[in-house]
């Protein structure tokens, strides 16, 4: 089933574009709306509280949704690059499904962390912050709709995360499919502005949601995606959180 779907998706450039446009929209809306329901339930039943930011700007959610739809359009265009890469043999994928699937998910997760940190570090240079990354940082208090709220250049940069893995190894289709799902779920948790583990210190691995909320509030530091280790290594942890 998955093999048939992948082969059809990447059979032509327009199949790739339309399929990814539908896929990313379904992913964005299903994860976001499910997240809202879960967070509201946890507020009522578990006493979950939001990070104290109070920096929302007028009409923020509408603008975040519009910018997220633009990012999804860019991701869908990048599907044409993947389709052409598969057509001309630049990229390879595997239609097998075996025990290596779980290891490949771990490898793609770690690569996603490295890729995001590198792109985020670049986006926080003076030139890119002023011209590109300010769009995302306009949301000083992030929301569940902030996940794809990017300038189109930032969307393109982050969308290249799958390119290098496909160049170096034929990852299984199920592992490839897990990457955007895993990335969006973590992104949602990072932007929902809730402190899920308030008892832990800010540098604790489970405090990534709080760290990213503070990143939006301060506008600097804490450049990692989920893991704090690259921030520690490159000394980009914000000390005043």
ABEGO torsion letter per residue (X at the ends): XAAAAAAAAAABAAAAAAAAAAAAAAAAAAAAAAAAAAAAAAAAAAGBBBBBAGABBBGAAAAAAAAAAAAAAAAAAAAAAAAAAAAAGABBBBABBBAAAAAAAAAAAAAAAAAAAAAAAAAABAAAAAAAAAAAAABABBBAAAAABBBAAAAAAAAAAAAAAAAABBBBAAAAAAAAAAAAAAAAAAAAGBBABAABBAABAAAAAAAAAAAAAAGBEGABAABAAAAAAAGABBAAX
